[in-house]
Amino acid sequence: MAGVQYGFGSGRLYGIRSDIANSTPVQFGTLQDVSIEFDAEIKELYGQLQYSVDGARGKAKITGKAKFANISPLLFNNLFFGQTETTGTQKLFAYNEQYSTSSIAAMSLATIAATSSGNTLHFTPGSVPIGVDVGSYITDTTHAGVIPAGSYVLTNNPATGLVTINNNVTGAGVASGDTIVFSPYIYPSNAATFDTDLGVVYASTGVPLVSVFGEPAPGEYFFAPVTKVYLFNPADASTQMQYSYTYTSATGNTITGANLLMGSTPKFMAVFEQSYGGNTTVLKLYSCVSTKLSLPTKIDDYTIPELDFSAFANGAGLVFDLSMSAT
């Protein structure tokens, strides 16, 4: 029928940030649906009778809502956050990682020389594992008390077998041949780029260990931030553990959100297009700001982000262009 136009499908929607120069246009990828609402107040004039005698338009507004499947840092930042976006850095998640040997390392070594004073212990060169490092707690089980409670490793030189601790030995000191027990430890596989500890559980039961700062008791752990190593009580040695954490990768993008002043608002132009049956509708909204960004997840479905926005007049007083094929 001549002059009749129909629409079908979700169409296409683009956003172009307008408050910064040379902004890259970004498409709302895998668009699910778009809703644009033109809403105006009507002010009615009444006399003494029941019905108004006149009506005039007061304030008017345009609001929009788009649902789309593509998770786009460029879109999120340009159209909503307006923050710092860094390319080539991304936070990743290690969930219930398990030590490669299936259980945490139990370590005890015998000294090869006495330490009557000071804080240096002597072991066979090459025998002290790299895991014995800053933060590893130690105990002399041959002569209790000669190493003060709560003592931990300051430095470890595997080549020389020399280990320094944070306290001086007491009493008769550490004798040659004394058994020194070190905190069992786990190095996460991404220790070099470790970001945030998210907890440790017993692999067999899923029961979480308690995080502490300092020497852990049975059922506790201490994450040493300097060496990026998990430390445990000797009673938990040879026990399978699973641990979760975030780490940084040189891939992807990261948006870093600072606490900006109120009024800091990214603005963008929105362009919507829908074609069907040889006819086209194009709506251009000259100046928009986003009011809400949501990232809903479901147990058995795709994540469909949703962006809500409002349109305003730009500096030239233009609000929108709406063009259609129909006459």
N, C-alpha and C positions, 0 to 999 in steps of 0.2 A: 504494500500500500504506500503510495507516494506520500512523503512527508512524515512517515512513521519511523521511529528509531527505537530499537531495543538494545538492551545491554545484557551481556552474559559473561560470567567468569569474574575472577578477582581483579583483573587488569594488571597494570604496572604502576609502581610508585617509586619516585626518586626524591632524595633530599640533597640539597646543596647548601652547605653552611655559608651564611652571608655576612657574618660579623668579622671574618678574617679574610685576607686576600688569598687568591689562588687555591681555594678549597676544592678538593676532589669530589665530584658527584658520586653518590653512593646509592645503589639500588636496594630496595627492600626485597631481598632474595627469597624465592619460594613463597611468594605472597599468598596468604590464605584468604584474607578478606580485608576490606577497607570500608570504613564508615565515616562520611563527612556530614556534619549537621550544621545547617544554617538556622540560627535561633534568634528571634527578636521579641522584645517586650512590646506589648500593645498597651498604651495608656488610653483609658476610656473616660469619656466625659459624660457625667450624669446630671440630670436635673432632678425634678421631684418624682419622675416616673421610674418604673422598674428597669427599663432597658436604657442602655447608653444611647446618646444622640450622636456621638461621633467617636472615632478611634484613630489614634496616630501612633506610629512606630516610635519607640524610645530607643533604649540601648539594644544593640544587636551584637551577636558573636558567632564565630565559626569555630567548631571543634572537630577534631578528627581522631580516629583510632585505627591502627593498622596491626594486623597479626601476620607474622612472617616466620619462616623456619630457619633461615640462615643466621648463625651467630656471628656477628660482624663487629670486631672491635672498632673499625673505622666508623660504622654507623652509630654504635653506642656512644662513642666519644664525641663525634662531630654534632650529633643531633640531641644528645642529652647531657653528658657529663661536662664537656668543654674543658677537660683536664689535660695532663701530660700523658701522651701515648709513646711508649718506647718499643721500637721494633727490634727483634732479636733477643728478647728476654721473656721468659714465661715460667710461671710456677707450675710444677707438676706434683703429682700425688703418688706416694708409695704406700699401698695399703696392705697391712699384715705381711710385710716382708719378713722372711725367715732366714736366719743365719745359714750360710751355705753349707756348713758342716752339721746342720740340723740341731745343734745345741751350743749354748754359750761356752766360752773357753774357761776351764778351771786352771788356775796357774799357781804353782808353788815352786820356788827355787831355793837351793841351798847356797849360802854364802861361801866364798872361798878364802875370805880373810876377815879378821875381826875389825869391828868398828867400836873402839872404846869411847870415843867422843866424836862430836861433829855430826854431820848429816849425810855422809856418803857411804853407801853400801856397795860391797864388792861381789860380783858374780862372774862366772866363767864367760869370757868374751864370746859374743855371738849367741849366748843362750837366752838373753832377755828379749822377749818378743816386742815388736814395735807397739803392740797394744798396751804395754806397760808404759804409760806416758802421763802427761800432766793430768792430775785428778784421780789416778788409780790409788785406792786406799790400800794400805799394807799393814800386816800384823806379823809379829814374831811369835810363832806357835811353840818354839822350843823354850824360850825364856820370856814368859808373859810379862808385859809391862815395860820392857827395855825400849820399845818403840812406843811413844805416847799415843794414847787413843786418839783417833781422828787424823792420824798422820797420812799424808798422801804424797805421791810422786811429783817432784818439781821438774826434773829432767831425767832422760834416759838415753844412754849412749850404747846401743847394742854392740857396736864394734869393740868397745873397751870393757863392757860389762858393768860400767859404773852407773849407779842410780842415786840421785840426790832426792831427799825428802824435805818437807817443810819444817820439821822439828829436829832438834838434836836428840841423839839417843840418851837414855838416862841409866842410872845405876851402873851395873857392870858392863853395859853396852851389849852390842850384838857380837856373838862369838863366831868364829869360823865354823861352818857346818850347820849353822842355825837354819831352820826352815822358815822362809818368808812367804806368806800367803798374800797374793795380790787380788784385788777385786776382779771377779770374772767380768768379761767385757764383750761387747759386740760393736763392730764397726758397720754402720749402714753402708750399703753399696754405693750410695751417692753422697758420701761424707764430704767430699770436696766442695759440693754446692748445696749442702744442707741448709734448710731455711727454718722450719718450725717442727718441733717434736709434737706428735699427736698421740703418744701413749704406747704402752707395752702391755701385752696380754700373754698368759700362759697358753701355748699352742694347743695343749690337750683339753683345756676346759674353757678357754675364752675369758677367764677371770682376769681383770686388769690388775697390774701392779701399781703401787702408789708412787707417784713422783715425789722425790725429796731433794733438798739441796744439802749435800754432804754425804757422809758415809751411809749407804743403804743397809737396812735390816732385811731379814728374809721377807719376801713379798714386796720389796721396794726396789726402786731403781733411781739412779742419778745420771742425768745426761750432762756430760762435761762439755760446756760450750766451746772451749778453746780447741780441744782435739776432736770434737764431733764424735764422741764415743759414748755408748751406753755402758754404765757400770752397775754391777749387781753384788749382792752379798754372796760370800762363798757357799752358803747353804743352797743357793739356787744354781750352782754350777752343774753342768751337764743336763740342764733342763731346756727343753725346746721353748723358745720365745718367738713371738711375732710382734713387730713394731711398725708403726705408721708415722709418716712424716711428709712434709712438703720439701721440695728442693727446686733449684733454679736450673733452667735449661736455656741454651742459646738459640732458642727457636721461638716462634710465635710472637705475640704482642702483649704488652702489659699496660693497662691504664692505671695510673697512680692518682688517687683522689686526695687532694689537699682540702683543708677547711677554708674555702674561699669566702670572701665577703658576700653578704647578701646583696643581691642584684646582679651578681655574675651569672650571665645567662647566654648560652650559645643560641644564636638565631639561624634559621635556615629557610630556604625556599622549598616548598613542596610542589612536585609536579606529578599529577595522576593522569593515566591514560587507560582507556578501555575501548577495544575495537571488537565489533561483532556485526556480521552480516554486511560487510562493506562500509559500515558507518563507524565513526570515531567520536569519542568524547574526551576532551582534555581539560583538566582543571589545574590552574596554576594559582597557588597561594603564595603571595609575595614575601610575607614575613611571618614565620611560625616559631613558637617555642614549645618544647616538650614539657608536659606536666607530669608524666609518669612513664617509667620503663619497668616492665615486669618480666620475670624469667620463670614461668611456671613449669615444674617438672611433674611427671606422672610415672607410676610404676611400670606401665606397659604401653607407653605412647611417646611420641616425639615431644621435645621441648619446643613450644611455640612462643617466642618472645612477643610482647605487645608494647607498642609505643602510642601513648596518648599525646595529643598536641592541640594547641589553640593558634588561630591565625589573627594577625593584626595588620594595620596599615603600615606600609613602609615609609621611608623618608619622603617619597614623592606623593604620598597620600593614596597609593594604590593598594587594594586589598586582595582582589582576585581577578582572574580571567576565566570564564567558563565558555568553551566553544564546543559546538555539536554539529553533526552533519545534517540533522533534521532542519526543515524550514518552518 
